[in-house]
Amino acid sequence: MLRIYQNTYRRTAKKAVVYSTKVACCNHSTLCGITSHPRRAQDSGSSSSNGRPRRHEEFLLAGNPARGWQMPPPSRGYGMLVVRILRGALKLRYIVLGGAIGGGVSLSKKYEDWKDGLPDFKWLEDAMPQGERWSQFSRNLIEVGSLVKNAIEVAKDDLKAKTTVAALGITSDESRKKYEKLQSQVETLQTEIMNVQIKYQKELEKMEKENRELRQQYLILKTNKKTTAKKIKKSLIDMYSEVLDELSGYDTGYTMADHLPRVVVVGDQSSGKTSVLESIAKARIFPRGSGEMMTRAPVKVTLAEGPYHVAQFRDSDREYDLTKESDLQDLRRDVEFRMKASVRGGKTVSNEVIAMTVKGPGLQRMVLVDLPGIISTMTVDMASDTKDSIHQMTKHYMSNPNAIILCIQDGSVDAERSNVTDLVMQCDPLGRRTIFVLTKVDLAEELADPDRIRKILSGKLFPMKALGYYAVVTGRGRKDDSIDAIRQYEEDFFKNSKLFHRRGVIMPHQVTSRNLSLAVSDRFWKMVRETIEQQADAFKATRFNLETEWKNNFPRLRESGRDELFDKAKGEILDEVVTLSQISAKKWDDALSTKLWEKLSNYVFESIYLPAAQSGSQNSFNTMVDIKLRQWAEQALPAKSVEAGWEALQQEFISLMERSKKAQDHDGIFDQLKSAVVDEAIRRHSWEDKAIDMLRVIQLNTLEDRFVHDKQEWDSAVKFLESSVNAKLVQTEETLAQMFGPGQMRRLTHWQYLTQDQQKRRSVKNELDKILKNDTKHLPTLTHDELTTVRKNLQRDNVDVDTDYIRQTWFPVYRKHFLQQALQRAKDCRKAYYLYTQQGAECEISCSDVVLFWRIQQVIKITGNALRQQVINREARRLDKEIKAVLDEFSDDEEKKGYLLTGKRVLLAEELIKVRQIQEKLEEFINSLNQEK
């Protein structure tokens, strides 16, 4: 870079010498012998011996031969001095400026190299979120890069400007001033570059430090991740909760599901039972309502001790942080949503259990079930059976002989208004598993008689008996209060309450939610230890009975549940779809051709062939056929062809499914499921839209061909015409048989008689046959004179009919006559191919109908081939996707699977698998429980 600046300096200095020489020569032109004008100098022959123009330096050295060499004038020495000063200044400036720019460029290159060498920080996206600190650092780094880039650009532009100014300097005064100005700018620029470099270096050091910190955090997180990836040993309460979850879906005649211990929270509506449960769980996890029913379904809450206060639904992976109000709101909203979703069919309450787990420091391990509050009066928006449903649900849970009943009584209302105590007394008359809880005692202290409260808490007011009696305060009537605030208020109340501080009134362990939680948990685990072995033995017996029943009924089959059977049926159905693509091309062509003619034959006969054939001349026949065929191909034919192709695909697939039922290893348990899947997939499937446009082009091009190419195709067309006309003739004869009644032989052998209408039809037919006999080429309609003649002839035979009656009889009679003639023409044309090829349209034998059916046959052939390719290449795969989608939907719908896969074999296998799972979980829990002892 320095060499470039030195070369620039030499060129600039040389220009300055030339310019000074010019000035000297202009002042002493008589001595130099040259003109100041370049062109004039050239004209005067000022050139070198080789023909090139002589430079001013040569003139200066050559001088005037006549006068000899002269000393330069004083002005020239002054100019040389200015040049030397300017050279020194420019040299110093270029060195300084070049060093600054070179340093900036090197710094930028070093930054780019360092940035490329940085490690990949993508792992931070998984390890930790990007915070504001990282975003600010990124913005600062971008600003540093922009400053360096701008500084380099400014330096380059400044250098260019300075070089230009130095090159164009005219006098020493101007050069000195410009030099001083440029020198100050260079110093300023150099200072700015140094400051930017210092700032950039500080940012690098800062980023390296943060990089080390982030690396350390990553290693810590990676270590924790490896630790948590190991199998975590489940706690006892989690294992027990899983057993209860399995039992909640166990529906059988054996009532084992109700015999495992759990804490059942019962009480009147708005008595505070949900608040008691929240106080035990140390979080406000349930939605609130102003006097309305909020608990509409049983809520099973598993409490467990843990380092973090979190909640989680059984069927969800999300954890709710109960220390954050936003997560608490989300949890309450989700609980309310699940309750409303469980209520269906116009009901107010539901039996579906909403299961959730709450973990936190200091929580007592137990399983509680919060039930809807008992009501005495129903509102207009409730279902008519709401009251009875709640009573039955409550009795069902309390009737479990191992359930702990947490009976909640509102202390702020009269005890006689309570409904729950009577229900509890019916289910637990001796009170061996009931714990009585009096809520809202802060209000009761102000409103009720103190002696009455003492009687309640001592068990002397109600005939109901209990293991213990507790008094709690569950709030101050504020929805926004936290559990910590409520508990603090509760402790302060009991410390300062006069009611609970008199001598001998009540024991301290009977108050506060904390003491209640300890007592309930202690009783819960005591009940579990006493009964769990008995329940495990009961399930062992149940499993033995079910296995014995299975061996007796299905000795050669393995017990497969609905999920396993569904997977097996899914594989068989998909195998049939694969078989669909292996059907031979000939079989597809035959099936598609048959289905196409079945769809198209009626239109071909009624709208094209019969109107054209009955037009009266061969020319009009061909013209009408061409017009109608083109209209048909442009409009209805492609859509009808696609419809025929889809029906053929459906028919072949169903036939494959039917053939699979005849196999020796066929399992009839899948038939209902397979039929439902196939029907649903076929209902959803539709042919590709672009197929219609493609078929339209192919069919139009095919119908443009009006010449039969060889004898084989001619014979095939004649055969096709004959079979088609015969089919229509059979249909017409069936219509005539219904219209005219049975023949004489059938009447004699089957003892049948003609109706009055059939006798009239026969009389009309006799007259019409006479017309056709006289004119075999009669037009398809009767003239007025012919109608009048037939009517008068019938009147002579005492048969009175109107003209419409005659026309109705004429239509099938004439059609039979026409079809018989068409058959005769087809037979005549069978041997007329070579005559047709020689004479064409002027052939003596009219074979236009053969050509028409040849064109129809070619369209069916080409269309069938195109549809076959679409089936093999596209539609079979699309049907496979539809079937897979239906199977995926059915696999997620347990109700539909239960409906489609049913029978004794399925029900028995499902029950046996469920009992085995429950027994295994019970044994695992018992082993862990014994180890804890």
HELIX and SHEET records of a PDB file:
HELIX    1   1 LEU A    2  ASN A   27  1                                  26    
HELIX    2   2 SER A   29  CYS A   32  1                                   4    
HELIX    3   3 PRO A   38  ASP A   43  1                                   6    
HELIX    4   4 HIS A   56  ALA A   62  1                                   7    
HELIX    5   5 PRO A   74  ASP A  116  1                                  43    
HELIX    6   6 TRP A  123  ALA A  127  1                                   5    
HELIX    7   7 GLU A  132  ALA A  167  1                                  36    
HELIX    8   8 SER A  172  ALA A  229  1                                  58    
HELIX    9   9 LEU A  236  SER A  248  1                                  13    
HELIX   10  10 MET A  256  ASP A  258  5                                   3    
HELIX   11  11 LYS A  273  ALA A  281  1                                   9    
HELIX   12  12 GLU A  325  SER A  342  1                                  18    
HELIX   13  13 THR A  386  MET A  398  1                                  13    
HELIX   14  14 ALA A  415  ARG A  417  5                                   3    
HELIX   15  15 VAL A  420  CYS A  427  1                                   8    
HELIX   16  16 VAL A  441  LEU A  447  1                                   7    
HELIX   17  17 PRO A  450  LEU A  457  1                                   8    
HELIX   18  18 ILE A  483  ASN A  496  1                                  14    
HELIX   19  19 PRO A  508  GLN A  510  5                                   3    
HELIX   20  20 SER A  513  ASN A  553  1                                  41    
HELIX   21  21 ARG A  562  LEU A  580  1                                  19    
HELIX   22  22 ALA A  585  TYR A  603  1                                  19    
HELIX   23  23 VAL A  604  TYR A  609  3                                   6    
HELIX   24  24 LEU A  610  ALA A  613  1                                   4    
HELIX   25  25 GLN A  618  GLU A  634  1                                  17    
HELIX   26  26 ALA A  636  LYS A  661  1                                  26    
HELIX   27  27 GLY A  668  PHE A  670  5                                   3    
HELIX   28  28 ASP A  671  ARG A  684  1                                  14    
HELIX   29  29 LYS A  690  LEU A  703  1                                  14    
HELIX   30  30 LYS A  711  PHE A  740  1                                  30    
HELIX   31  31 GLN A  744  HIS A  750  1                                   7    
HELIX   32  32 GLN A  756  ASN A  774  1                                  19    
HELIX   33  33 HIS A  784  ARG A  796  1                                  13    
HELIX   34  34 THR A  803  CYS A  829  1                                  27    
HELIX   35  35 TYR A  833  GLN A  839  1                                   7    
HELIX   36  36 GLY A  840  GLU A  842  5                                   3    
HELIX   37  37 SER A  848  GLN A  870  1                                  23    
HELIX   38  38 VAL A  871  GLU A  875  3                                   5    
HELIX   39  39 ALA A  876  ASP A  892  1                                  17    
HELIX   40  40 GLU A  894  LEU A  900  1                                   7    
HELIX   41  41 LYS A  904  GLU A  932  1                                  29    
SHEET    1   A 9 TYR A 320  ASP A 321  0                                        
SHEET    2   A 9 VAL A 310  PHE A 313 -1                                        
SHEET    3   A 9 ILE A 354  GLY A 360 -1                                        
SHEET    4   A 9 VAL A 299  GLU A 305  1                                        
SHEET    5   A 9 MET A 366  ASP A 370 -1                                        
SHEET    6   A 9 VAL A 263  GLY A 267  1                                        
SHEET    7   A 9 ILE A 404  ASP A 410  1                                        
SHEET    8   A 9 THR A 434  THR A 439  1                                        
SHEET    9   A 9 GLY A 468  ALA A 471  1                                        
END                                                                             
